[in-house]
Amino acid sequence: MTYASDPAPRASGAGAQRYLDAASSEPLHPAAREVLLAALDQGYADPRRLHHQGRSARLLLDNAREVVASCLGVRTDEVTFTTSGTDAVHRGLLGLLSGRSRHGTGLLHSAVEHSAVLHAGTWSGAELTGLPVDRTGRLSPATVRSALAEAGSSPAAIALQAANHEVGTLQPVTEIADEAGDVPLFMDACASAGCTPLPAGWAVAAASAHKWGGPAGVGVMLVRKGVRWRNPFPGDDRIDERGSGFENVPAALASAAALQAVVAEREETTSRQHRLVARVREQVALTVPDVEVVGDPDDRLPHLVTFSCLYVDGEALVTALDREGFGIASGSACTASTLAPSHVLEAMGVLTHGNVRLSLSRTTTEQEVEDFLATLPRVVRALRAEVGLDT
């Protein structure tokens, strides 16, 4: 797949808008844009049909599946396109629990899983057991070993994210899968797929295309060959029996193009992002009083950092920074609109209010980061002054 070069660099300085919320959604990759426009004219037909247009759509869909499989290091027949990352999480976890129903109804999960995992487990009627994490948000293999030893019967499954969506901490998926033995592991990789290679050991996984620069509305469910997975929803006579609904062929192909480009660029991009995030972690702690920078400082996603400011409302900080031209996130990454405290930060035992999550896109520049670091202390001081605090 070939694609156009990146757009011209964005303006910096006063009045410029700097997007620092790529963990919510990465801007559309030029590779995805070019392929999407071309595929709209070629991939509109039903890929199940035998006429020319149908065969053309089927070839595009098969090509998208092959590219995604190659980029993620899995078999082509292990890839299913879904309507979103959330759908991939729900379909993947519920299908795993359904396929394991005769082994029990227990679901062990880290206390910092995304709400999509928790909602799916609750909806299924599974007996959920949340496992504690350390102050960086990491679940230890020893904790899993103890939980399995204490369980009266073998759980149906274990749910563990590849990396935390709020603080970026990478999870020891492979080590915990080794501890789990015959108990299959469901892995939510929506925050990390494309950004980092998938770890080994999981049975079923989920990813989200708009997190790596593909179009929104495309998820990827991965089911390892031989894993006992049963469709938890009504079946549909489509190309892939694990999915349902008319396949969005252009979007699937564009998602594959973006993933291929991101993986090709990954070494350079992640090296630069690691360095910039390390700079943010260091400078925020030095220049903003009463702040806590959370998550693992090293073993983490390269583009994401979260910190909490005492005596400052997180939503007020987001609004003030937006007025300064910086788009960032606050609150729980999955329930920010409810203004509820983050269950992730709560489980970690760190500050749950006044927190912001900054996440770099693939095109974020060093100057944009420096502009943010120069602006943040002034904004925090102003907000604290509004409530009578002099810092």
C-alpha positions, -999 to +999 in steps of 0.1 A: +000+000+000+013+035-009+001+067+006+006+105+004+030+123+026+019+140+058+001+173+056+021+205+061+032+210+097+006+227+119+012+262+132+026+267+167+023+296+191-005+318+203-039+309+188-027+276+174-046+244+183-024+216+195-041+182+198-027+162+227-054+136+231-043+109+207-051+081+232-088+090+227-084+090+189-054+094+167-058+118+137-065+099+105-032+087+090-025+099+054-023+062+044-059+056+056-072+088+039-058+079+005-069+042+006-103+051+020-111+075-008-100+049-034-119+020-018-151+040-016-153+036-054-143-001-054-155-017-022-192-008-020-206-041-031-216-071-010-185-092-007-206-124-006-219-119-042-204-137-072-206-108-097-176-087-106-183-059-080-189-084-053-157-103-061-138-070-061-151-061-026-142-096-014-106-092-026-103-058-008-117-073+024-094-103+022-065-080+016-073-059+046-075-090+068-041-103+055-024-069+061-038-067+097-028-102+104+007-096+092+011-064+112-002-080+144+017-113+140-014-135+138-030-159+113-053-144+087-082-166+099-078-153+134-088-118+124-124-105+125-134-069+117-160-055+141-179-022+143-157-007+170-131-015+196-158-018+222-177-043+200-144-062+197-140-063+235-176-073+241-177-099+213-143-113+222-148-116+260-184-128+259-176-154+232-147-167+253-169-169+284-196-186+264-172-211+250-159-219+285-193-220+303-189-256+314-157-247+331-174-222+353-186-186+354-157-169+371-138-140+355-106-128+371-096-093+359-072-065+369-088-037+389-078-013+362-095-028+332-115-006+308-152-002+316-160-021+284-145-053+299-163-047+332-197-041+316-194-072+294-185-094+323-214-080+344-238-084+315-228-120+310-236-129+346-200-139+352-187-139+388-162-110+386-131-109+408-110-078+406-073-083+414-054-055+430-026-037+412+005-018+424+009+020+425+019+020+388-012+002+378+005-031+371-009-066+380+017-090+393+019-126+383+022-135+420-012-119+426-027-140+398-010-171+412-025-165+446-060-158+432-060-190+412-048-210+442-076-195+464-104-200+439-127-229+447-128-238+410-110-229+379-123-196+365-136-194+329-112-168+319-088-140+329-091-105+315-059-083+313-052-053+292-020-051+272-014-016+285-035+007+307-055+032+287-053+060+314-017+058+327+001+039+300+016+011+322+024-021+303+010-053+318+030-086+321+006-104+298+029-133+289+040-140+324+004-139+337-007-162+309+020-186+320+006-185+356-029-191+342-021-224+327-052-238+310-073-207+319-075-186+287-066-149+288-086-122+271-065-092+262-078-057+256-051-042+233-072-012+222-047+013+238-016-004+224-021-022+191+000-006+164+019+014+190+037-016+205+039-053+194+013-076+209+027-097+237+023-135+236+001-157+257-034-144+251-063-165+237-086-137+225-078-100+219-094-068+209-081-037+191-095-004+178-085+011+144-090+048+153-064+044+180-037+038+154-049+064+128-075+043+110-111+056+106-135+054+135-160+025+135-136-003+129-126-028+156-105-059+153-112-091+173-085-118+173-093-154+182-064-178+184-068-210+164-081-238+186-095-215+213-129-225+224-149-194+214-187-194+208-206-165+192-225-148+221-249-130+197-273-141+170-255-154+140-253-136+106-246-150+072-216-129+064-180-136+052-168-141+087-191-161+109-177-145+141-189-111+130-222-096+121-236-070+098-226-058+063-188-054+062-175-019+059-149-028+033-135+007+026-130+014+063-114-020+069-090-015+041-081+020+052-076+007+088-052-019+074-033+007+054-029+029+085-017+000+106+008-010+080+022+025+079+023+029+116+041-003+121+067+007+095+072+040+112+070+026+147+106+026+158+112+062+149+079+074+162+080+056+196+116+067+202+107+103+197+075+100+218+093+083+246+117+111+248+090+138+247+069+121+274+099+117+296+104+154+293+068+161+303+071+138+333+102+155+345+092+191+339+057+188+353+071+175+385+096+203+387+075+233+377+040+225+392+038+223+430+017+196+446+014+174+415+016+136+412+028+121+379+014+085+378+020+053+359+053+034+353+080+060+343+097+036+319+077+004+311+048+022+295+032+033+263+055+058+246+030+085+239+009+089+271+013+105+305-011+113+333-007+136+363-029+149+391-028+184+405-040+190+441-065+219+446-074+219+409-105+206+392-096+184+363-124+196+341-116+232+348-079+225+339-090+209+306-112+239+298-085+264+307-059+246+286-083+243+257-086+281+257-049+282+255-050+260+224-042+226+240-066+196+236-061+171+265-083+147+285-093+145+321-111+120+344-116+084+337-107+076+301-139+056+297-163+076+319-151+112+316-185+125+306-200+114+339-173+134+359-169+103+381-136+096+398-114+073+377-117+037+390-082+032+375-065+059+396-086+048+426-073+012+423-038+024+420-041+044+453-031+077+437-049+111+434-082+106+416-092+143+411-075+171+393-060+147+368-052+152+332-040+128+305-017+140+278-011+118+248+010+126+218-001+119+182+024+107+156+029+142+144+032+161+177+063+182+176+089+191+203+078+227+201+042+218+209+053+199+240+075+228+251+046+253+245+025+230+268+051+229+295+055+267+294+017+272+297+007+246+323+023+262+354+006+295+347-028+279+341-026+259+373-016+289+393-045+309+380-070+281+388-056+278+423-058+315+428-095+315+419-101+293+450-079+315+472-047+294+470-013+312+465+012+287+450 
